[in-house]
Amino acid sequence: MTGPVPVERDTALGRTAARPQLLALPQVRHWLLLGLLLSAAVLALGLAAQLTPGFSATELGVDQDLSQHHAAALTAVAMILNVVFGPVAGVALIAAVALCIWLFRGGLVKAIAFGLVAVSGWVASEFFKILVARQRPNPALLFDPLAPETGSNSFPSGHVSFAVALGFALYFLARGTRWAKVSAFAAAAMALIVAWSRLYIGVHYPSDVTASFLAASAAVVMLTGLWNVAAPKIADRLPARAIARPLASEPASERK
């Protein structure tokens, strides 16, 4: 024994040690430029879909083909995803995971980071929906419309954008652990399956779901860049316990 364990204090050194794991999000170089380029690609695809004669009619063929080959098991999966990745269930899912993170897995700031990343896809999709205002596929033209929807909010898909952003958020939680590769694969598979379900149901065109991947990625890229600039400055004004809650597996000396 070299002496009593010092009492933990709210020091700048303690905050600096906590930041790399609890506050910093993975960030690409030139994140602002990349985010703007991805956003421009989404807008260009949306304008092409709106202004090119026959564009939507050609894409509708994919929805029609899927509509003619519905199977009971696939329909059940698609309809479940329609609810789970919808606004009501999606908000509940984000809130539940964020609450668990806050209470058990790292503190309030980490929970907020997860929630912001997960919801960023929705925000991006709503932004582009307003700009592009593309009509949804006409359910009257489909052989078996499962969940008929109308309106000028087809481009991009909110469900797919949410799935992509949620995948990023879950991967960020798992990064640096043995679950990182598994979570990355699961996130990609989840987003692709949700994209398929939107075409299977017949409420989006192929270009809608393609744009969702670009829009959500743009949102996550820009959010992580902004977060890494702003979060440390905000954290300097918060008590240490607001930044991170000690995990049950930590040594007793670290939880004092």
N, C-alpha and C positions, 0 to 999 in steps of 0.2 A: 504494500500500500504506500503510495507516495503522498497521500493527503486526501482530504475530503473532496468529493466531486463538486465542482463549482455549480452554483445554481444557474439555470438557463436564463439568459437575459435577452431582451429584444434589441439585439445589436445589429449593426450593418453587416458584420461578418456572418451572423446567422442567416440573414436574409440572402446574402450572396450565395451561401452554400445551398440554400433551398431553391434558388431560381432555376438552375439548369434542369432539375428534374420536375419541378412543380409548375413553373411559369412559362418556360420557353417551349414553343411549338415548332415542329419541323418547318423550315422555311427555305424556299428556293432562292437562288441568286436572281437578282433583277425581278423580284416578285411583282412589283407594280407594272412593269412593262409586260410581263407574261400574262398577268391578270387582264390587262387592257387588250392584248392580242386575242386571248380566248374570248373575251366579251365581244370583240369585233367579229370574230368568226361566227359566234352565235347570231349576231345581228345580220350578218351577211347571208347566212343560211336561211334565216327567217324571211328576209326580204326576197330572196330567190324563190322561196316556196310561195310567197304571196304574189309576186309579180310575173313569174314564169308561167305562160299558158300551159295547161295540161299537167303541171307539176303535181298538184294534189290528186288529180284523177288517176295518174300513174301509180302514185303511192297507195291509193285506196285499194288497188288490186291485192296488196299484201294483206290488208285487213279482211278483204272479202275471202281470200283463200283460207285464212285462219278461221274465219267465221263458218266456213263450210265443213270444217273438220274438227269441230268441238267434240271433246270426250269428257265424260262425267268427272273423272279424277282430275284432269287438267282444269276443267271449269271450276271445280271446288278450290283448287290451289289459287287460281287467278282471282276468284272472288274474295278469298281470305286476304290476299295481298292488297286487294282494292280497299279493304277496310283498315288493315294494319298500317299501311303507309298513307292513309288518308289524314286529313288535318286533325281530327279529334283524337284518334288513337295515337297518331304520331306525336302530338303535344304531350299526351299522357306518358308515352314511352320515354321521351326525352326527360320529362320531369322526374320520372321514377328513377332512371339511371343517374341523373344529376344528383338526386337526393342521396342515393346510395354512395356516390363518390364523395359527397360532402361529409356524410356521417362516418364512412368506413374506409375510404380509399384515397385520402389526400387533402381534404379541406375544401373550403368554399371557392377559392380561386380556381382550383382544378375543376370543380363542378361547373363553374361559370364558363370556363374555356370549352369544356365538352359541349355544353348547351349551345354556345354561340356557333361552334363549328357545325354541329348537327343541324341547326336551324338555318344556317346560311344558304343551303341549297334552295329551300323554300323561298327565301327572300329574293334570291336571284331569279328564280322562275317567275315569281309575280312581277318583277321588274320587266322582264322580257315579254311576258304575256301582254302587258300594257302597250309596249312599244310595237309589237308585231300584230297583235289582235287577229290571229288566224282562227277561222271557223273550225270547229271539230268535225270529224267525219260524220256524214249524214247517216244516222242509224237506220233510216228507211231503205238505204241501199245495201245493207248487210243482211246476210242470210239468217243469222241468229244473233241479234244484238243482245248482249247479256246485261249491260247497264247503260242504257241510252242516255247520252248527255249531249247537250247543244250549247252554243255560245261561242264567243270569240276568245276563248282562253285555252286553245289547243297547244300553242307553241310557247315554251317547251312544256314537258310534263312535270307537274309538281311532285307526283309520286316518285318518279325516277330521280329527280333532283334531290329530293329528301333522302332516298336510298343511297345515292352517291355520297352526299355529305355525311350521313350517318356512318357510312363505311369508313370515311376518313377519320371521323371522331373516335370510333372504336379502335382503329389502328393506332391512333395517337396514344390512346390509353395503354395499348399493349406493347408499344415500341420499347426496345431495350429488354424485353423479357423473352422467354422461350416461346411465347404465344404470338410473337410478332408476325412470323411468316404465315401461320395458320389464320390469324385475323385478317391479314392482307388478302389471302386467297378467298376467305369467306366473304369479305366485304365486296370483292369484285364479283363473285358468284351471285351474291344477293342483289346487287345493282342490275346485273344482266337478266336475272329472273324477273325482277320487277319490270324491267323494260319490255321483256317478252309478254308479260301479263297485260300491259297496257295496249299492246297490239292485238293480243288474243281477245280481249274484251271488246275492242273496236272503238276505243275512245281517243286514240291518238294515231298520227301518221308516223312512219319510220323516222322521218327527219325530226319530228318532235322529240322522240326519245334520244336520238343522236345528239341533238342540241342540249339535252338535259345534262349529259355527261360533261359537255364543254362549259355550260353555265355554272354547274355546281363546282367544277374544278376551279373556274375563275374566282368564284366566291371564296372558296377555301384558301386559294393561293393569296388573295388580297387580305383576307381576314387574318391569316397567320402572320403576314408581314406587319400589319397594323398592330396586332396583339403584341408581338415581340418588341415593338417600339413603345407602346403605351403601358403594358402590364407592369414592367419593373418600376416605372415612375409611380403608378397607382399603388403598387405593393409597398413602396417606401412609406406610405402614409397609413398603412394598416397594421394592426397588431400582428405579431408573429403567428398566433393561433388562428387568425383569420386566413392566413396564407396556407397553412397546412395543419391538419389534425394528425397527431402521432398515430402510427399504425400499431395494432395489437402485437405484431411480431417484433417491434423495436425493443432493444434492451431497456431495462427499467431506468438506467442512468440517463438515457436519452429522452425519457418521457417526463423527467422531473421538471 
